[in-house]
Amino acid sequence: MNRVIISHGQTNYLPSFYTSCVQNTVVVLDAPTDEDTYLCKIHGYNTVLMPKMGNRSANRNAGLSYIMDQYPDTDIVEFLDGDRVPEAYSPMHTQELLRGTADCVLYTCVKDTRKSKYIVGAALDTVVDTGTMCNPFYSCGFAMTTQAIRRVQEFNQGMLFDERFTEWGCEDQLLGLICSHLGLTVVLTTTTTIAGDVGGDAHRHGTYRVALQKYVDAIRELGLTVR
């Protein structure tokens, strides 16, 4: 399993990511400081420097391209945002799921609105429906097989994440809809939990309406069916 981390002004978190459990880590920096590059170097991270700031889709795609080019035999790629350090981490369990029945595994956050809706009782893993407009695919932490990634890229003009999304939000839920369209199985797990909170925060982002319009446009252009 190889890993992509996107980091924007999140220097202090870089030393905290586990490294022994993944083969290679690439950190995508879109506003790098000298300390960023120094920390990446001493921790053995590969780096990709982006010419423009703020496009999370392009940043993740660039990190993925680096992994696929440099390590073509990888069968699983893990994606983490630069402040989403694992609080509990079970890479072996994730890999078992992805080499078994799942195509994509979503990690839960410490504070996560999805837990009450999808995780019932003591269940550790739940297959989720990504075919709805407000589906639970959030990209702050997840892992995906390269076979599934390639299927998405073939469908989505070579992209895993649609790069039209230059504002906050919706690029990950569009990926969820594409997964549903392609019949890919997405699992939400509590065996790996990452820092932070997710869900219910759209009102805090002033550009969300712009992203939402792009989301609707993309659904129409790609011919996706929304339940």
N, C-alpha and C positions, 0 to 999 in steps of 0.2 A: 504494500500500500504506500502510495506517495501522497504528499500533502501540498495544497495551495493555501497560503494565507495572504489576504489583502490587508494592507496597513496604511492608514492615513493619519499621521500625527499620533500614533499609538505606540511610540517607542518603548515606553516603560513596560509594556506587556511582552515584548519580544523574547526576553530571557525565560519566560514562564511556561512556554509551550513544551510539552513532552517531546523528546526527540528519539528515544530509544525504540519506540514502538512503530516508527515509520522508516521507510528506506531513505527517502529524500524529501526535503522540504524546500519549497520555493516561496519566497516572500515577494509580493508585488507591491512596489512603493510608487505612489504618484506624487509625493511631495517629500522626497528623501532628505534627511539631514545627515551630517557626518556621523552622528551617533547611531542612526539607523544602519548605515552601511557597516560601521564598525561592529555593532552587535550581531548583525547577520554573519559577518565574517568569522567572529570568534565562536559562534554557535554552529558553524558549518552549514548555514542556510545558503541556498542559491538565491540570487536576486534578479528581478526584472524591474527596470525603471521605466515608468510610463511618461510619455511626453505631455499628457494633459491630466488634470485633476478631476476627480469626482465621478467618473463613469465606472460604477461598480461592475457592471456587466463586462465592459472591455477589460477591466483589471483581472477579473476571474478567468475570462477567456485567454488572456495573455499568459497567465500562470499555467493554465491547462495546456496551452500550446507548448510551453517550455517542457512540461513533464512529458507530453506525448512525443516530442522530438528527441529529448535527451534519454528518456527511459521508455522506449516503445514496448517493452514487454510487460509494463505494469498492467494489472487487471483491475485495480481499484484506485480511485482518486478521492481524497478527502478535502473538503473545503471548509475553512474557518475564517471568520472575520477577525481583524487584528486585536480586538478587545475581548474575544470569546474564548478565553483560556478554559480548558476542561476542568471542572470541579470533581467530576467522577469520570473515569475513562476506561472503556472496555473494548479496545480495538479488536481483540480476538473474537468477541461476540459479534461485532459489526461485520467482520470478515466472514464468519460462519453464515450470517444471514445473507450476505451478498454472494457467497459461493453456493448458497442453497436456493431459497425461494424468492429473495428480494432483488430488485434492480437498483433501489435507492433506499438509504436509511437516513432519516432525519433525526438529529439530536435534539433533545429537549433542553430548555434553558432553566436556570434556577427558578425564575418566575416566568411561568409559561401558561397562557390562556388555553393552550391545547390540552393540557393534562386533564382538566376536569371534563372535557368533552370526549376525548378519545381514549384516555388511559383509565380503565375501570378496575377497581380493586387492586390486586397485586400483579396485574398484567405488566410485563416488561416491554412487550412489543405489540403494536397494533397496526394492522393494515389500514391505511387511511384513503379516503376518497378524494382524489385531486381533481375531479371533474367538475367542481363547483366554482363559481365566480370568486368566492372568498375561501378558497381552498387552503389547507394548512401547510403548504410548502413554503417554508421560510429558509433562506439561504445562509443564515448566520453560522450554521454548522450542519454539515451533512456529508455523506459519502456515497459514491455511485460507481457502478462497474463501468469499465471503459467500453464494453459492448453496448450498454445502454446509452452512454455518452455519444457514441458514434451514430446510433439510431436517431438521437435527437438532432445531431449536427446534419445528418442527411436530410432530415425533414425541414430544418430551420436555417437553410442557406449557410451551412458550415459553422453555425454558432451554437454553443450550449446555452448561453444567455444572450438574449436579444439586445443589441447595443444601442437601439433607439432610446432606451431608458437612461436618460442622463440626469434625472431627478431621483428623489428618494422613492422607493417602493415599486411594486408590481412586476419587476423583472423575474422575481423568483416564483410568484404565483402563476405567471405565464408559463414558466418551465413546468410547474405542476400540471397545468392544463395539457401541455404537450405530452407529458408522461401518460396522462389518462388517455389521450387520443391514440397513443402508440401502444396502449395496453401494458405499460410498464408498472410493476408492483412497487409501491412506495410504503415504507414502514416507518412509524414513529417509535423511537425507543427511549426508555429511561435508563438504560444501562450506561449510556454516556450522557452526561449533563454538563452543559457549558455555562459560563458566567453570564450574568445579565438577565434581561427580561425581554419578552417578545409577545406581540399581540396587543391590540387595543390602544396603539399609540399613533395612529394615523393623523389624528387631530393636531399633533405636535409638529407636523411637518408641513410647512406652508406650500410646498411645491407638489404635494400629493395629488391635487386635482389634475395637474398637468400629466403626471404619471398615469393616473387612472384613465384619462382620455386616450393616451397611447396604448394602454392595456386593451381598451375596447376596440381601438383601431386594429391592433394586432390580432385579436380574436377573429375579427371579420376577415382580415387579409389571409390568415392561415386556414380559415374555414373550420375553426374549432367549434365543437358543440359543447355548450355549458348546461349542466344540469341544475 
